């Protein structure tokens, strides 16, 4: 349940946009090195809180831009969530911008 979009968990509406929600949850697992989402909440509490608008806070040491992407994945209206094409482009650009630049060694 913790990885499932509310419309899928509550009404059985599984779509590509509910998969985007789950991808946002996966991103939190990546930046927290595998921590279970919604720590301290059981499945019922997660569903109730998410329906009330609760979204997980930015994990420690998570760049704000990545948390903003997660929040975008967790929009209440599935049509407002990004596409996987957008997510791929965002993450490719993000990792290109944040990877260390190649520095030739002194032995060349």
TIMI-2910 file (N, C-alpha, C, CB; in pm, 1 decimal, decimal comma, always signed):
<rs>
+----------+----------+----------+----------+----------+----------+----------+----------+----------+----------+----------+----------+------+
!      n_x !      n_y !      n_z !     ca_x !     ca_y !     ca_z !      c_x !      c_y !      c_z !     cb_x !     cb_y !     cb_z ! resn !
+----------+----------+----------+----------+----------+----------+----------+----------+----------+----------+----------+----------+------+
!    +82,5 !   -119,5 !     +0,0 !     +0,0 !     +0,0 !     +0,0 !    +86,9 !   +125,9 !     +0,0 !    -93,8 !     -0,2 !   +121,1 !  Unk !
!   +198,3 !   +122,8 !    +69,5 !   +281,5 !   +242,8 !    +82,7 !   +338,9 !   +290,0 !    -50,9 !   +394,8 !   +216,2 !   +179,7 !  Unk !
!   +344,5 !   +202,5 !   -149,2 !   +398,7 !   +238,6 !   -279,6 !   +287,4 !   +267,7 !   -380,4 !   +489,0 !   +127,1 !   -331,7 !  Unk !
!   +163,2 !   +248,3 !   -340,3 !    +50,2 !   +252,8 !   -432,6 !    -18,3 !   +388,7 !   -430,9 !    -50,1 !   +144,0 !   -398,4 !  Unk !
!    -49,3 !   +439,7 !   -550,8 !   -121,4 !   +566,5 !   -562,4 !   -258,3 !   +554,1 !   -496,2 !   -136,5 !   +608,0 !   -711,2 !  Unk !
!   -308,4 !   +663,2 !   -439,0 !   -436,6 !   +655,0 !   -368,8 !   -551,0 !   +604,8 !   -456,2 !   -472,3 !   +789,5 !   -313,8 !  Unk !
!   -557,7 !   +650,1 !   -582,1 !   -668,2 !   +606,8 !   -668,3 !   -660,3 !   +457,6 !   -699,8 !   -668,1 !   +687,0 !   -798,4 !  Unk !
!   -539,4 !   +403,2 !   -697,4 !   -522,6 !   +259,2 !   -720,0 !   -557,7 !   +180,7 !   -593,5 !   -377,6 !   +227,6 !   -764,1 !  Unk !
!   -511,0 !   +228,4 !   -479,2 !   -536,6 !   +157,8 !   -353,0 !   -684,0 !   +163,1 !   -313,5 !   -451,4 !   +217,3 !   -241,3 !  Unk !
!   -747,3 !   +276,7 !   -337,2 !   -885,5 !   +294,7 !   -291,6 !   -990,1 !   +249,2 !   -392,9 !   -908,9 !   +438,9 !   -258,5 !  Unk !
!   -960,8 !   +267,5 !   -522,3 !  -1063,6 !   +243,8 !   -624,6 !  -1021,3 !   +145,2 !   -733,0 !  -1101,2 !   +373,8 !   -689,1 !  Unk !
!   -901,7 !    +88,8 !   -721,1 !   -855,4 !     -7,7 !   -820,7 !   -822,0 !    +53,1 !   -955,6 !   -958,4 !   -112,3 !   -839,5 !  Unk !
!   -795,7 !   +185,2 !   -959,9 !   -760,9 !   +252,6 !  -1086,0 !   -609,0 !   +252,0 !  -1103,0 !   -816,0 !   +399,4 !  -1088,6 !  Unk !
!   -560,8 !   +150,7 !  -1172,2 !   -417,5 !   +137,6 !  -1198,3 !   -389,6 !   +189,2 !  -1338,8 !   -369,8 !    -10,7 !  -1182,4 !  Unk !
!   -306,5 !   +292,9 !  -1348,7 !   -272,9 !   +354,1 !  -1477,3 !   -123,8 !   +385,4 !  -1479,0 !   -357,4 !   +483,3 !  -1502,4 !  Unk !
!    -78,1 !   +435,6 !  -1591,2 !    +61,7 !   +479,3 !  -1600,7 !    +87,0 !   +591,6 !  -1499,2 !    +95,4 !   +527,5 !  -1746,0 !  Unk !
!    -14,7 !   +672,6 !  -1470,9 !     +1,5 !   +781,5 !  -1374,5 !     +8,0 !   +728,5 !  -1230,8 !   -113,9 !   +881,9 !  -1388,4 !  Unk !
!    -57,9 !   +615,6 !  -1202,7 !    -40,5 !   +556,2 !  -1069,0 !    +99,2 !   +495,8 !  -1058,0 !   -149,3 !   +447,5 !  -1041,3 !  Unk !
!   +154,2 !   +450,7 !  -1170,4 !   +292,6 !   +402,9 !  -1170,8 !   +390,0 !   +517,0 !  -1142,6 !   +326,2 !   +337,0 !  -1305,5 !  Unk !
!   +358,5 !   +636,4 !  -1192,2 !   +442,6 !   +753,9 !  -1164,7 !   +444,5 !   +782,1 !  -1014,1 !   +390,8 !   +879,0 !  -1243,0 !  Unk !
!   +329,4 !   +771,3 !   -948,8 !   +324,1 !   +788,0 !   -802,4 !   +422,2 !   +691,2 !   -736,9 !   +179,0 !   +764,0 !   -748,1 !  Unk !
!   +413,8 !   +564,2 !   -776,0 !   +500,6 !   +461,0 !   -717,7 !   +647,5 !   +490,4 !   -744,8 !   +464,1 !   +322,9 !   -773,1 !  Unk !
!   +677,1 !   +544,5 !   -862,6 !   +814,5 !   +581,2 !   -895,3 !   +864,6 !   +689,4 !   -799,6 !   +824,3 !   +629,6 !  -1041,6 !  Unk !
!   +778,2 !   +783,7 !   -765,4 !   +815,9 !   +886,1 !   -667,6 !   +851,8 !   +825,2 !   -533,1 !   +702,7 !   +986,3 !   -649,8 !  Unk !
!   +778,2 !   +721,2 !   -493,4 !   +809,4 !   +650,9 !   -368,3 !   +944,1 !   +579,9 !   -381,4 !   +697,1 !   +548,7 !   -332,5 !  Unk !
!   +967,4 !   +518,7 !   -496,6 !  +1095,7 !   +452,7 !   -522,0 !  +1211,4 !   +552,0 !   -508,8 !  +1096,5 !   +388,6 !   -662,4 !  Unk !
!  +1192,3 !   +673,8 !   -557,6 !  +1298,0 !   +775,1 !   -544,1 !  +1332,7 !   +799,6 !   -397,5 !  +1254,6 !   +906,9 !   -610,3 !  Unk !
!  +1231,9 !   +800,6 !   -309,6 !  +1262,2 !   +820,1 !   -167,2 !  +1344,3 !   +703,4 !   -113,7 !  +1132,2 !   +835,6 !    -85,4 !  Unk !
!  +1313,3 !   +583,6 !   -160,3 !  +1391,8 !   +467,8 !   -116,8 !  +1536,7 !   +480,7 !   -161,4 !  +1331,2 !   +337,9 !   -171,7 !  Unk !
!  +1557,0 !   +531,8 !   -281,7 !  +1693,8 !   +547,3 !   -332,4 !  +1772,5 !   +647,8 !   -249,5 !  +1691,7 !   +591,1 !   -479,1 !  Unk !
!  +1713,7 !   +764,8 !   -224,2 !  +1789,2 !   +868,1 !   -152,6 !  +1804,0 !   +837,6 !     -3,9 !  +1721,9 !  +1002,5 !   -170,0 !  Unk !
!  +1718,5 !   +750,7 !    +50,1 !  +1731,0 !   +712,7 !   +191,5 !  +1802,4 !   +579,0 !   +208,1 !  +1593,0 !   +705,7 !   +256,8 !  Unk !
!  +1855,4 !   +527,0 !    +99,1 !  +1928,7 !   +399,4 !   +100,1 !  +1843,0 !   +285,0 !   +153,9 !  +2056,0 !   +412,3 !   +184,2 !  Unk !
!  +1717,7 !   +281,1 !   +107,0 !  +1631,6 !   +167,7 !   +135,8 !  +1537,5 !   +180,8 !   +253,3 !  +1713,4 !    +53,1 !   +157,3 !  Unk !
!  +1529,4 !   +297,7 !   +312,7 !  +1435,7 !   +314,7 !   +424,6 !  +1291,7 !   +293,7 !   +375,5 !  +1451,5 !   +456,3 !   +488,9 !  Unk !
!  +1211,0 !   +229,0 !   +456,2 !  +1070,7 !   +206,2 !   +420,6 !   +997,9 !   +340,6 !   +418,4 !  +1002,2 !   +107,1 !   +521,1 !  Unk !
!   +915,9 !   +365,2 !   +315,4 !   +843,2 !   +492,7 !   +309,7 !   +741,0 !   +506,9 !   +422,4 !   +773,0 !   +506,3 !   +175,6 !  Unk !
!   +707,9 !   +629,7 !   +453,5 !   +612,2 !   +661,9 !   +559,8 !   +648,7 !   +592,0 !   +690,8 !   +470,3 !   +622,3 !   +517,1 !  Unk !
!   +770,6 !   +613,9 !   +739,9 !   +812,2 !   +545,2 !   +862,7 !   +717,8 !   +575,7 !   +978,8 !   +955,0 !   +585,4 !   +900,0 !  Unk !
!   +688,3 !   +471,3 !  +1055,2 !   +602,7 !   +485,9 !  +1171,7 !   +453,9 !   +480,4 !  +1143,0 !   +633,2 !   +612,4 !  +1237,9 !  Unk !
!   +415,6 !   +468,9 !  +1015,7 !   +273,9 !   +461,7 !   +980,2 !   +240,3 !   +323,1 !   +927,4 !   +238,0 !   +569,2 !   +875,5 !  Unk !
!   +122,5 !   +273,9 !   +964,6 !    +76,0 !   +149,6 !   +903,4 !     +0,9 !   +183,6 !   +773,9 !    -15,8 !    +68,9 !  +1002,3 !  Unk !
!    -39,1 !    +81,8 !   +700,0 !   -101,6 !   +105,1 !   +569,0 !   -228,0 !   +190,9 !   +578,6 !   -135,6 !    -28,1 !   +503,5 !  Unk !
!   -311,6 !   +164,2 !   +677,2 !   -435,4 !   +241,5 !   +692,6 !   -403,8 !   +388,5 !   +718,6 !   -521,2 !   +184,3 !   +807,6 !  Unk !
!   -306,6 !   +413,4 !   +806,0 !   -267,9 !   +551,5 !   +836,5 !   -213,3 !   +621,3 !   +713,1 !   -163,7 !   +554,6 !   +948,6 !  Unk !
!   -134,3 !   +549,8 !   +633,8 !    -79,7 !   +609,2 !   +511,2 !   -193,6 !   +652,5 !   +420,0 !    +13,6 !   +509,1 !   +437,7 !  Unk !
!   -288,9 !   +563,6 !   +395,0 !   -401,5 !   +598,0 !   +307,0 !   -478,7 !   +718,5 !   +359,7 !   -496,0 !   +478,3 !   +291,9 !  Unk !
!   -507,6 !   +719,6 !   +488,4 !   -582,1 !   +831,4 !   +547,1 !   -504,6 !   +961,8 !   +534,7 !   -613,7 !   +803,4 !   +694,3 !  Unk !
!   -376,7 !   +958,6 !   +568,7 !   -295,5 !  +1080,3 !   +566,0 !   -275,2 !  +1132,1 !   +423,5 !   -160,1 !  +1054,5 !   +631,4 !  Unk !
!   -248,7 !  +1042,2 !   +330,6 !   -229,0 !  +1083,7 !   +191,2 !   -357,4 !  +1145,2 !   +136,4 !   -185,1 !   +963,3 !   +103,5 !  Unk !
!   -471,0 !  +1087,5 !   +169,1 !   -599,3 !  +1143,6 !   +124,9 !   -621,8 !  +1283,4 !   +182,4 !   -714,8 !  +1051,0 !   +165,8 !  Unk !
!   -566,2 !  +1309,0 !   +298,7 !   -577,5 !  +1442,0 !   +362,0 !   -473,3 !  +1539,9 !   +308,2 !   -562,5 !  +1429,7 !   +514,3 !  Unk !
!   -386,0 !  +1493,0 !   +219,3 !   -287,3 !  +1581,8 !   +159,5 !   -145,9 !  +1566,3 !   +210,9 !   -328,9 !  +1719,4 !   +179,7 !  Unk !
!   -124,3 !  +1474,5 !   +305,1 !    +11,0 !  +1454,8 !   +358,2 !   +102,4 !  +1400,0 !   +248,9 !     +8,8 !  +1358,7 !   +480,1 !  Unk !
!   +222,5 !  +1453,9 !   +241,8 !   +327,9 !  +1400,9 !   +155,5 !   +454,3 !  +1392,6 !   +239,9 !   +349,7 !  +1490,8 !    +26,9 !  Unk !
!   +536,1 !  +1292,9 !   +213,7 !   +658,3 !  +1275,4 !   +292,8 !   +747,1 !  +1398,5 !   +280,5 !   +735,2 !  +1149,3 !   +247,7 !  Unk !
!   +809,4 !  +1438,4 !   +391,2 !   +901,4 !  +1551,8 !   +386,6 !  +1029,4 !  +1514,6 !   +311,9 !   +934,8 !  +1599,8 !   +528,9 !  Unk !
!  +1106,6 !  +1616,5 !   +283,8 !  +1233,6 !  +1595,4 !   +214,4 !  +1326,5 !  +1512,0 !   +302,6 !  +1300,1 !  +1731,4 !   +177,5 !  Unk !
!  +1373,6 !  +1398,6 !   +250,1 !  +1466,3 !  +1316,4 !   +329,0 !  +1596,4 !  +1391,7 !   +357,1 !  +1496,6 !  +1184,5 !   +255,6 !  Unk !
!  +1660,2 !  +1355,8 !   +466,4 !  +1788,4 !  +1415,7 !   +502,2 !  +1887,1 !  +1395,8 !   +388,1 !  +1843,6 !  +1354,6 !   +633,6 !  Unk !
!  +1961,9 !  +1499,4 !   +356,3 !  +2064,9 !  +1498,7 !   +252,2 !  +2009,3 !  +1480,8 !   +111,2 !  +2163,9 !  +1389,7 !   +280,3 !  Unk !
!  +1878,9 !  +1495,3 !    +93,4 !  +1818,7 !  +1486,8 !    -39,8 !  +1815,5 !  +1626,7 !   -100,0 !  +1674,7 !  +1424,9 !    -33,6 !  Unk !
!  +1867,7 !  +1643,2 !   -220,9 !  +1859,3 !  +1774,6 !   -285,4 !  +1712,7 !  +1818,1 !   -301,2 !  +1929,5 !  +1771,4 !   -423,5 !  Unk !
!  +1688,2 !  +1945,3 !   -279,5 !  +1552,7 !  +1999,5 !   -288,4 !  +1491,7 !  +1969,6 !   -425,1 !  +1553,5 !  +2151,1 !   -262,2 !  Unk !
!  +1570,4 !  +1979,6 !   -531,1 !  +1515,6 !  +1956,5 !   -665,5 !  +1462,7 !  +1814,2 !   -681,3 !  +1622,3 !  +1984,0 !   -771,6 !  Unk !
!  +1528,1 !  +1716,7 !   -618,7 !  +1478,3 !  +1578,6 !   -625,0 !  +1351,1 !  +1563,0 !   -542,0 !  +1586,0 !  +1479,9 !   -575,6 !  Unk !
!  +1345,7 !  +1628,4 !   -426,8 !  +1223,2 !  +1619,9 !   -346,5 !  +1106,9 !  +1687,1 !   -419,4 !  +1244,4 !  +1685,3 !   -207,6 !  Unk !
!  +1133,7 !  +1797,8 !   -485,7 !  +1028,3 !  +1863,3 !   -563,9 !   +976,9 !  +1770,5 !   -673,7 !  +1080,4 !  +1994,6 !   -625,4 !  Unk !
!  +1067,0 !  +1692,7 !   -733,3 !  +1025,6 !  +1595,4 !   -834,6 !   +935,4 !  +1489,0 !   -771,9 !  +1149,3 !  +1529,2 !   -900,5 !  Unk !
!   +972,0 !  +1442,0 !   -653,1 !   +888,4 !  +1343,9 !   -582,7 !   +749,0 !  +1401,2 !   -557,5 !   +954,2 !  +1302,1 !   -448,7 !  Unk !
!   +744,0 !  +1523,9 !   -506,6 !   +616,0 !  +1588,9 !   -477,4 !   +531,7 !  +1598,9 !   -604,4 !   +638,6 !  +1729,5 !   -416,5 !  Unk !
!   +596,7 !  +1627,4 !   -716,2 !   +526,1 !  +1634,5 !   -845,0 !   +467,5 !  +1497,4 !   -880,4 !   +622,0 !  +1683,1 !   -957,7 !  Unk !
!   +539,1 !  +1390,9 !   -849,1 !   +489,9 !  +1254,2 !   -874,3 !   +369,6 !  +1221,2 !   -786,5 !   +601,8 !  +1151,7 !   -849,8 !  Unk !
!   +356,5 !  +1290,2 !   -673,9 !   +250,6 !  +1260,2 !   -577,1 !   +134,6 !  +1358,4 !   -582,3 !   +307,5 !  +1258,7 !   -438,4 !  Unk !
!   +116,4 !  +1424,1 !   -696,2 !     +1,7 !  +1514,1 !   -710,8 !   -127,1 !  +1434,7 !   -692,1 !     +3,1 !  +1584,7 !   -849,7 !  Unk !
!   -225,1 !  +1494,4 !   -626,8 !   -353,4 !  +1427,0 !   -603,7 !   -420,3 !  +1390,5 !   -736,1 !   -447,1 !  +1516,3 !   -520,1 !  Unk !
!   -422,2 !  +1485,1 !   -830,3 !   -481,5 !  +1460,6 !   -962,2 !   -379,6 !  +1387,0 !  -1048,4 !   -526,1 !  +1594,8 !  -1030,5 !  Unk !
!   -408,6 !  +1263,6 !  -1085,7 !   -311,4 !  +1186,7 !  -1164,9 !   -267,4 !  +1257,3 !  -1293,2 !   -369,9 !  +1052,5 !  -1200,2 !  Unk !
!   -356,5 !  +1334,6 !  -1352,9 !   -321,4 !  +1402,7 !  -1478,2 !   -218,9 !  +1513,5 !  -1457,7 !   -445,9 !  +1460,5 !  -1542,4 !  Unk !
!   -200,7 !  +1557,4 !  -1334,2 !   -100,5 !  +1660,2 !  -1304,5 !    +37,4 !  +1600,4 !  -1278,4 !   -144,1 !  +1742,3 !  -1184,2 !  Unk !
!    +45,2 !  +1469,5 !  -1269,1 !   +174,4 !  +1403,9 !  -1246,9 !   +254,5 !  +1403,1 !  -1376,6 !   +154,7 !  +1259,0 !  -1194,2 !  Unk !
!   +386,7 !  +1402,7 !  -1364,7 !   +469,2 !  +1402,8 !  -1486,3 !   +459,5 !  +1270,0 !  -1561,4 !   +615,5 !  +1431,6 !  -1450,9 !  Unk !
!   +505,2 !  +1273,7 !  -1684,6 !   +516,4 !  +1150,9 !  -1763,6 !   +650,9 !  +1085,9 !  -1733,2 !   +501,6 !  +1180,2 !  -1917,0 !  Unk !
!   +663,8 !   +958,8 !  -1767,9 !   +793,5 !   +893,8 !  -1751,1 !   +897,2 !   +954,2 !  -1845,1 !   +781,3 !   +742,8 !  -1775,6 !  Unk !
!   +853,8 !  +1002,0 !  -1959,3 !   +946,6 !  +1069,4 !  -2050,5 !  +1005,0 !  +1193,8 !  -1982,8 !   +875,1 !  +1108,0 !  -2183,3 !  Unk !
!   +919,4 !  +1271,3 !  -1917,6 !   +966,6 !  +1389,0 !  -1844,9 !  +1062,7 !  +1348,0 !  -1733,3 !   +847,5 !  +1468,1 !  -1786,7 !  Unk !
!  +1025,2 !  +1245,0 !  -1656,5 !  +1109,5 !  +1199,4 !  -1545,9 !  +1246,6 !  +1155,4 !  -1595,5 !  +1041,8 !  +1084,7 !  -1471,1 !  Unk !
!  +1248,6 !  +1082,3 !  -1706,3 !  +1376,7 !  +1038,1 !  -1762,0 !  +1462,6 !  +1158,1 !  -1799,5 !  +1354,4 !   +947,9 !  -1885,0 !  Unk !
!  +1404,6 !  +1254,5 !  -1869,5 !  +1479,6 !  +1373,5 !  -1908,8 !  +1530,1 !  +1451,5 !  -1788,9 !  +1393,9 !  +1463,0 !  -1995,1 !  Unk !
!  +1444,3 !  +1469,0 !  -1688,4 !  +1483,8 !  +1541,4 !  -1567,6 !  +1601,7 !  +1472,9 !  -1500,9 !  +1366,1 !  +1551,9 !  -1469,5 !  Unk !
!  +1591,5 !  +1341,1 !  -1481,6 !  +1697,4 !  +1268,5 !  -1410,7 !  +1826,5 !  +1263,1 !  -1491,7 !  +1651,3 !  +1126,8 !  -1378,0 !  Unk !
!  +1816,5 !  +1249,0 !  -1622,9 !  +1938,3 !  +1252,9 !  -1705,3 !  +2007,0 !  +1387,8 !  -1691,2 !  +1905,2 !  +1225,2 !  -1853,8 !  Unk !
!  +1929,7 !  +1495,7 !  -1700,3 !  +1986,7 !  +1629,8 !  -1685,5 !  +2043,2 !  +1650,1 !  -1545,1 !  +1880,6 !  +1736,7 !  -1715,6 !  Unk !
!  +1972,2 !  +1602,3 !  -1444,7 !  +2016,6 !  +1617,0 !  -1306,3 !  +2150,8 !  +1548,0 !  -1285,0 !  +1911,8 !  +1559,9 !  -1210,0 !  Unk !
!  +2161,6 !  +1423,1 !  -1329,3 !  +2285,3 !  +1349,1 !  -1305,0 !  +2400,2 !  +1400,2 !  -1390,9 !  +2263,6 !  +1201,2 !  -1331,2 !  Unk !
!  +2370,5 !  +1451,5 !  -1508,9 !  +2475,2 !  +1513,2 !  -1589,9 !  +2527,7 !  +1638,9 !  -1520,7 !  +2422,0 !  +1547,3 !  -1731,1 !  Unk !
!  +2437,2 !  +1716,9 !  -1464,8 !  +2476,3 !  +1842,1 !  -1399,3 !  +2549,4 !  +1818,9 !  -1267,6 !  +2354,1 !  +1927,8 !  -1374,6 !  Unk !
!  +2523,6 !  +1707,7 !  -1201,1 !  +2582,9 !  +1686,4 !  -1068,7 !  +2701,9 !  +1591,6 !  -1068,4 !  +2479,1 !  +1633,9 !   -975,6 !  Unk !
!  +2729,3 !  +1526,5 !  -1180,9 !  +2843,9 !  +1434,4 !  -1180,8 !  +2973,3 !  +1514,0 !  -1186,8 !  +2835,8 !  +1335,0 !  -1300,2 !  Unk !
!  +3076,4 !  +1465,9 !  -1120,4 !  +3204,7 !  +1536,6 !  -1123,7 !  +3257,6 !  +1543,3 !  -1267,2 !  +3308,0 !  +1466,7 !  -1031,2 !  Unk !
!  +3314,1 !  +1656,4 !  -1300,9 !  +3370,2 !  +1672,4 !  -1434,7 !  +3501,7 !  +1596,8 !  -1444,7 !  +3390,9 !  +1821,8 !  -1468,3 !  Unk !
!  +3526,5 !  +1540,0 !  -1560,1 !  +3648,8 !  +1464,1 !  -1583,8 !  +3769,0 !  +1557,5 !  -1573,9 !  +3644,8 !  +1394,2 !  -1722,4 !  Unk !
!  +3868,4 !  +1515,2 !  -1498,7 !  +3992,6 !  +1590,7 !  -1485,2 !  +4107,0 !  +1499,3 !  -1527,6 !  +4012,7 !  +1643,1 !  -1338,1 !  Unk !
!  +4178,4 !  +1534,9 !  -1633,3 !  +4290,5 !  +1448,6 !  -1673,6 !  +4396,0 !  +1442,7 !  -1563,5 !  +4353,8 !  +1499,4 !  -1805,3 !  Unk !
!  +4457,8 !  +1326,8 !  -1550,0 !  +4560,6 !  +1307,6 !  -1447,8 !  +4691,1 !  +1375,8 !  -1485,2 !  +4584,9 !  +1159,7 !  -1425,0 !  Unk !
!  +4778,0 !  +1392,8 !  -1386,6 !  +4907,8 !  +1456,2 !  -1408,3 !  +5000,6 !  +1367,8 !  -1489,2 !  +4972,5 !  +1490,5 !  -1275,9 !  Unk !
!  +4968,5 !  +1239,2 !  -1500,9 !  +5060,5 !  +1147,9 !  -1568,3 !  +5040,3 !  +1144,5 !  -1719,4 !  +5044,7 !  +1008,7 !  -1512,2 !  Unk !
!  +4961,5 !  +1234,8 !  -1774,7 !  +4941,6 !  +1235,8 !  -1920,4 !  +5041,1 !  +1323,3 !  -1989,4 !  +4802,6 !  +1281,5 !  -1955,0 !  Unk !
+----------+----------+----------+----------+----------+----------+----------+----------+----------+----------+----------+----------+------+
</rs>
